Amino acid sequence: MSKLKVECPALLIAAPASGQGKTTVTAALARYHARQGKRVRVFKTGPDFIDPTIHQLASGHPAYQLDLWMVGEQDCQALLYQAAQESDLILIEGVMGMFDGTPSSADLAKRFGLPIVAVIDASAMAQTFGALCFGLSHYDRDLTVAGVVANRVASERHEQLLRESLRPDTQLLAVLPREETITMPERHLGLQLAQEQSDLSQRLDAAADLLIDSELAQLPAAVSFEPAELPALEPRLKGKKIAIAQDAAFAFVYPANLDTLKRLGAELCFFSPLDDECVPECDGLYLPGGYPELHGAALSNNASMMDSIRATVERVPSLAECGGMLYLLQGLEDRDQQTHDLCGVIATQARLNSKVAGLGSLKAQLNGHLVRGHTFHYSSLCSDPGFSDHCQSNLTDRKTEGIYRTTSLLASYAHWYFPSNVDWVCEFFGG
């Protein structure tokens, strides 16, 4: 029996550029409607790890990635279809500017018929606000821009000028003031993680309160979602126990990666390289990315854990991504020029830079399997540790991040998206 389409209110929150306030508006919307008793599911366009932690706190549900290239069109459709069956509202935060990237937030909106709300930082403009709104609304006639949100508005007079600048066919859905109580702290790589912001729940409530009398307080029109399902997986990792680093230093992991391991039958056990003494007994080790550069001293001082990591990497299949790879180096120099001795599995060191050293979607052939992912880091290696291969850009096929391999270890700056090639995941961890 064929499945039917499902309708659910949905919005994609976009902007003309990064830093406009997309995350704040998306999280505020999620918190507002969740407080009304609505079931809200939030997605993040692109490979971001940080914003989804904020959306999870705002909505009460894990936030998954949607990316037409990395996740794939079929899996994006399946994730949206599943969410539409379980939710009263679907929110999708865009990435960068509305039309930036290949594929872009606009591409995602067009593919699934999602209406767009454009968030614009109006703090340094007045009448130009209207021109910007007009451009975003009319640049691509295949898009539906439901309206705009004016963010960081300075005063009632400022708001009046913004309203007067709008063409009649542009709806101003909400006005958010320039207000410290709803501003989220930032650092390199983006906003701070949700678990690092002790007052984040209060900030979300304050932002949600600002929407009470706005047009966004009402559920948007329903979107029709076509039926699709994630592919069925055989339990090829049944009986395998995979130890996964998870704490303030290692927090960058896709929920879909964990789901994939579980659907393959693996048992997941989490441990903290910061606080625990040793790696749990396991058949595989996964060291995801995060912020080891912020916790260099604590990681370096946990000698028993580093001894356990070295022994585990020698014994079982071990995957290290970005920050996980940095942990395996001989040392890491932080932003204060302090070098912290680390595990020493990989014979080189790294230093933290003031500028981005790697950014973009990528792919690689891993044991004959094409695997997709992305990279985003400020650190750089001091020397080539003996890379056996390199990743490639998703757009140009140019070489990007190096791949370090031993009999049991695969390490790179790349963050891999496991559902992009489940066969590789199974083979790597021994299925």
Steps between C-alpha positions, in 0.01 A plus 500: 500500500654829393547771756322834476636850507508665842433867566670696777563873558860579411740791453858539385677783685752667268697825483707710258823400678644325804469673836155648437326311780363186332580279797340737750179532298477126427560408864258768622229366268564145617487600867186715453296227331635226726375705797158499335501123516591451133732223385784682325777342293798711396755426227821677405596554138858396440754317717487720812548336843452796734166654407320162528593481870314828552201382298485177699472696822240733347278228356564203727602280204833425327565720197619318188688629198337557159743540211415406143861395432633353825176346629353445154163593357336166581604499866402867537156412372478202735600707803244770418227245431563327832501834684176608330326189634609573856489880524280806509775723360823447304768770511814493289785741564684595183874529454702814415307727263181378334664440161853420622654162432436215260249375603357801688218557746295627206561173316369305799192723526421458131545124506249449781268796447595669827393861564786724613523753780792736441678631811683829443732679740364854466737656752706691243231596249168676459322530164743260334321232702214513251730460201668199659162342578386559143813342359477187714131460415532547123846372410362151432135486397482130585538579871226601743618760750226515762642809665791653683622550855677822590771416754700727732267797460618799702181696573137563410612763248739249345218249471278761335764571235537129431125453461467798269773363272312178421311438177131406549563134415757455780370403843695596811437198721691605812727770638772403748680774692872533547492323834782344699265255673441310176852523355694172501876500568738410217851366448699351212289244310178685592272532799582334829351154548167485681649311794758777549240775540365474852230761436403384150153384603426846640628661179276274293199589714580870468524469122179297486319767703583754230295297251178493703332787313665434164371323190737215583289414805261327260585171332594548135321335211541126461749354253435170326780245542542207263542152653853365536685273740859462610649180356465189713827383656608150593650464850850443365662648812299293745722397789741787438552749783618842383647746750426863412669804656238745620559800727572872477812434290338248262142600423485520119315190386203469265192341660462313170844341555391363837169386353683318221722311745196403708299392195796283399470327837803649676498568872616855574683590819605858569799616699673826589868551415487796739365324808522121465808290570480265205314404184223245563562149373400516134529363147533841336595857594346822366663833586279775350588865470447777750710751690813323632681834457287644784581210733864429418623508861228269630550251217879509546472447876285188462796269444312178574242577232771574242669169585165328448441681169841391368434139595148506354612649167754219470234236568173598327380691190524867594352801320617851590335811355647851522520566875524126554805495273654794688471300822714226345784738407819550698386844609266793438580870531199702612416864432713610798805330343495233769590156369332200663646150467240257371474133404792485256343240271556723194850645465433870460357795689237764420448864581184707525483786249307827509342429160315208345743237372249266337134530399268321261319184402721213390510140391753218503550147378542292815581136427319531170193673643405860424428673833377857541558752776634846570783689668514817709801575720732776617797280587769374264754220520863600539616229259368220280477194728504269198163540332415204279227682309294820485136599497354690208274805483140415414499767227842503334657164589811688616695337781410622849558329834764232543401151616726317747475121515655214690382142529235598753473882482344745256545866592427824317363850542189367322172444684341200324127462448445128565169459309679611181661154484382240748707224338818689590382546859435127530831401349696749706355391832517133408152408380 
